[in-house]
Amino acid sequence: MRCLSLGVCLALDGVGRNMAVVLIEWLFLLSLPESWFELSGLWYRPEFKPDLLDSLSMNILITGAGSGIGEGIARGLAAEGHRVMVTDYDAKTADQLAKSLNEEGYTAFGAALDVADQQTIDSVSDLVAQTGWGGVDVLINNAGLQHVSPLEDFPMDKWAYLVQVMLTGVAGLTRALLPQMREQNFGRVINIGSIHSLVGSPYKSAYVAAKHGLIGFSKVIALETAKSDITINTICPTYVRTPLVDQQIDAQAKVHGLSHEEVIEQIMLKPMPKGVFISFEELTGICSFLLSPSARNITGQSIVVDGGWTVT
């Protein structure tokens, strides 16, 4: 049976691979006589479900998905057969990505979502209803931004805005969707943290404070949802080459008087023994694992993807 599943994995080019394997194994079990289950000591014989393929696809809402890490994860999860709600502060980029995914044969819906606006967050259920998919199974809190400055020169309105987007907004949106997850007794919340959820860095006080806050927030919500099939975890990658990181490279170059290449080699990648940027494929793979039944007891954890940064 595993050989047949492996053959399907090799034949498919990523799209629907997980669903195909589960379907084959499910059909194999259905083909066995009831006496086999009695002799083997299994408690039940699975029943056929016409909506089996749909049950393997999840409704996933991703914030800040118009570009960068959010876009990369949205593309990866859509390719795995999930329905992806692409949200972003910029409605145009969200709509463009959703249109692109739909044209590629996937299922996506684009919408504007400002995680710094509490009124918008409170009405997110109305936004979700527009998809026609039902509720949200998975929330990926990804929206983020950066401002590099010594604290003495850091505008406090900018400082507060960064924390609003990357921490307060995360709490607000999670709060808005938790009742529905509790009702269906299933939910996965994945926060996109950072290496700066674990370590400090000069001139990034607001960003580091917000990303550190995600760790504590996740631990608390993990305890509050422990009696249901809901998990919350934070992925903490080092640098991924995105427009946001390119902006940081520009800012660090100005602050330190270095070239872009020198910033990458001497500042960004220097603490990483592996010395490479993290890829979208890596982050998508981790998200996929956290959605799987194998990860149902992994909650309140920090998944560190740092190329060895924190072991030195």
C-alpha positions in Angstrom: 0.0 0.0 0.0 2.8 2.4 0.9 4.5 1.5 -2.4 1.4 2.6 -4.4 1.1 5.8 -2.3 4.8 6.5 -3.0 4.2 5.9 -6.7 1.4 8.5 -6.7 3.7 11.0 -4.8 6.3 10.6 -7.5 3.8 10.9 -10.4 2.2 14.1 -9.1 4.1 17.3 -9.3 3.3 18.5 -5.8 -0.3 19.5 -6.4 -2.8 17.3 -4.5 0.0 14.9 -3.4 -1.1 14.6 0.2 -4.8 14.3 -0.8 -4.0 11.5 -3.3 -2.1 9.5 -0.8 -4.7 9.7 1.9 -7.5 8.8 -0.7 -5.6 5.7 -1.9 -5.0 4.5 1.7 -8.6 5.2 2.6 -9.9 3.2 -0.4 -7.6 0.4 0.5 -9.1 0.1 3.9 -12.6 0.3 2.4 -11.8 -2.7 0.2 -11.0 -4.9 3.2 -13.8 -7.2 4.6 -15.2 -6.5 8.0 -13.7 -9.8 9.3 -10.2 -8.4 8.7 -10.9 -5.5 11.1 -12.3 -8.0 13.7 -9.2 -10.2 13.4 -6.8 -7.3 13.5 -8.3 -5.8 16.6 -9.2 -2.5 15.0 -12.3 -0.9 16.5 -14.0 0.2 13.3 -14.1 -0.1 9.6 -14.0 3.4 7.9 -17.2 4.6 6.2 -17.1 6.1 2.7 -17.5 9.8 2.6 -18.4 11.4 -0.7 -16.8 14.7 0.4 -13.5 13.0 1.4 -11.4 15.2 -0.9 -13.1 18.4 0.4 -12.4 17.2 4.0 -8.7 17.1 3.2 -8.8 20.7 2.0 -8.8 23.5 4.6 -10.0 27.1 4.5 -6.9 29.2 5.3 -6.9 32.9 6.0 -3.4 34.5 5.6 -2.7 38.1 6.6 -0.1 40.2 4.8 -0.4 37.7 1.9 0.0 40.2 -1.0 3.7 39.8 -1.1 6.8 38.3 0.6 6.4 35.4 3.0 2.6 35.6 3.0 2.5 35.3 -0.8 5.0 32.4 -0.8 3.0 30.5 1.8 -0.3 31.3 0.0 1.0 29.9 -3.3 2.5 26.8 -1.6 -0.7 25.9 0.4 -3.0 26.6 -2.6 -0.8 24.2 -4.6 -1.5 21.5 -2.0 -5.2 21.8 -2.6 -6.3 24.2 0.2 -8.6 27.1 -0.2 -6.7 30.3 0.5 -8.1 33.6 1.6 -5.5 36.1 0.6 -5.7 39.2 2.7 -3.6 42.3 2.7 -3.6 46.0 3.7 -3.3 46.6 0.0 -6.5 45.3 -1.6 -5.0 45.4 -5.1 -2.1 43.1 -4.3 -4.5 40.7 -2.5 -6.8 40.6 -5.5 -4.0 40.2 -8.0 -2.6 37.2 -6.1 -6.0 35.6 -5.7 -6.7 36.1 -9.4 -3.3 34.5 -10.3 -3.9 31.5 -8.1 -7.4 31.0 -9.6 -6.1 31.2 -13.1 -3.6 28.5 -12.2 -6.4 26.2 -11.2 -6.3 26.7 -7.4 -9.0 28.1 -5.2 -8.4 31.6 -3.7 -10.2 34.7 -2.6 -8.7 38.1 -2.2 -9.7 40.8 0.2 -8.5 43.9 2.0 -7.8 43.4 5.7 -6.1 46.0 7.9 -5.0 44.2 11.0 -4.2 47.6 12.6 -7.9 48.5 12.5 -10.0 46.9 15.3 -13.3 47.6 13.6 -12.2 45.7 10.5 -11.0 42.9 12.7 -14.3 42.7 14.5 -16.1 42.3 11.2 -13.8 39.6 9.8 -16.6 37.0 9.9 -18.5 39.1 7.4 -15.4 39.1 5.2 -15.0 35.3 5.5 -18.7 34.8 4.6 -18.0 36.4 1.2 -15.9 33.4 0.2 -18.8 31.0 0.4 -16.5 28.4 1.8 -17.8 28.3 5.4 -15.6 29.1 8.3 -11.9 29.5 8.7 -10.0 26.3 9.6 -6.5 27.9 9.7 -5.4 31.4 10.5 -1.8 32.4 9.5 -0.9 35.7 11.2 1.8 36.9 8.8 1.3 40.7 8.4 4.4 42.6 9.3 6.5 45.7 8.6 9.8 47.1 9.8 11.3 50.4 10.9 15.0 50.7 11.7 16.1 53.5 14.0 17.9 54.1 17.4 15.3 54.3 20.1 16.1 58.0 20.7 15.1 58.8 17.2 12.3 56.3 16.9 8.9 58.0 16.4 6.6 56.7 19.0 3.6 56.6 16.7 5.6 54.4 14.3 6.7 52.3 17.3 3.0 51.8 18.4 1.9 51.0 14.8 4.5 48.2 14.4 3.3 46.6 17.7 -0.4 47.1 16.6 0.2 45.2 13.3 2.5 42.4 14.6 1.1 41.8 18.1 -2.1 43.5 19.0 -3.6 42.8 15.6 -2.6 39.1 15.9 -4.4 38.9 19.2 -7.5 40.7 17.8 -7.8 38.6 14.8 -7.2 35.3 16.7 -9.9 36.5 19.2 -12.3 37.1 16.4 -12.0 33.7 14.9 -11.6 31.5 18.0 -15.3 31.2 18.7 -15.9 29.6 15.3 -12.9 27.3 15.7 -14.3 26.2 19.1 -17.7 25.6 17.6 -16.3 23.3 15.0 -13.8 21.8 17.5 -10.9 22.4 15.1 -8.5 25.2 14.4 -4.9 25.9 13.6 -3.3 29.3 14.3 0.2 29.8 12.9 2.1 33.0 13.8 4.9 34.0 11.5 7.5 35.2 14.0 11.1 35.7 13.4 14.6 35.0 14.7 13.9 38.3 16.5 11.2 36.5 18.5 14.2 34.9 20.2 17.2 37.3 20.0 17.7 41.1 19.9 19.1 43.3 17.2 20.1 47.0 17.4 17.8 49.6 16.0 14.7 47.3 15.8 13.2 47.8 19.2 9.5 47.8 18.1 9.9 44.8 15.7 11.8 42.8 18.3 9.3 43.6 21.1 6.3 42.6 18.9 7.9 39.4 17.7 9.0 38.4 21.2 5.4 39.1 22.3 4.1 36.5 19.9 5.9 33.7 21.8 4.2 34.6 25.1 0.8 35.2 23.4 1.0 31.7 21.8 1.8 30.0 25.1 -1.3 31.6 26.8 -3.7 30.8 23.9 -2.3 27.2 23.8 -3.4 26.8 27.4 -6.8 28.4 26.8 -7.6 26.1 23.9 -6.0 22.9 25.3 -9.4 21.1 25.7 -10.2 21.4 22.0 -8.6 20.4 18.7 -7.1 23.8 18.3 -3.4 24.6 18.3 -1.3 27.7 18.0 2.4 27.9 17.2 5.0 30.4 16.0 7.4 29.8 13.2 10.6 31.7 13.8 12.7 32.0 10.6 15.8 34.0 10.0 15.9 36.1 7.0 13.8 35.3 3.9 14.6 37.3 0.8 11.5 39.4 0.6 10.7 43.1 -0.2 10.6 43.7 3.5 14.1 42.3 3.9 15.3 44.3 0.9 14.1 47.4 2.8 16.0 46.4 5.9 19.1 45.9 3.8 18.7 49.5 2.5 18.2 50.8 6.0 21.1 48.9 7.5 23.3 50.0 4.7 22.5 53.7 5.5 22.9 53.3 9.2 26.2 51.4 9.0 27.7 53.0 5.9 27.9 49.6 4.1 27.1 48.2 0.7 24.1 45.9 0.3 26.4 42.9 -0.2 28.3 43.8 3.0 25.0 44.1 5.0 24.0 40.6 3.8 27.4 39.0 4.6 28.5 40.9 7.7 25.1 41.5 9.4 22.2 39.4 8.2 23.7 36.0 7.4 26.8 36.2 9.5 25.2 34.7 12.7 23.9 31.7 10.7 26.4 28.8 10.4 24.5 27.7 7.3 24.7 31.2 5.8 21.8 31.1 3.5 18.4 32.8 3.3 15.3 30.7 4.3 13.1 29.7 1.4 9.3 29.9 0.9 9.2 26.2 0.4 10.7 25.5 3.8 8.0 27.7 5.5 5.2 26.2 3.5 6.4 22.7 4.5 6.4 23.6 8.1 2.9 25.1 7.9 1.7 21.9 6.1 3.1 19.8 8.9 1.4 21.9 11.6 -2.0 21.4 9.8 -1.6 17.6 9.8 -3.0 15.2 12.4 0.6 14.4 13.3 0.9 17.8 14.9 -2.3 18.0 16.8 -0.4 17.9 20.1 2.2 20.4 19.1 0.9 23.7 20.5 2.4 26.8 22.2 5.7 26.0 20.5 8.3 28.1 18.7 9.4 26.4 15.5 12.9 27.8 15.0 14.3 27.9 11.4 17.5 29.7 11.9 20.3 27.8 10.2 22.0 27.2 13.5 21.9 30.8 14.7 20.7 30.1 18.2 22.9 27.1 18.9 26.2 29.0 18.8 
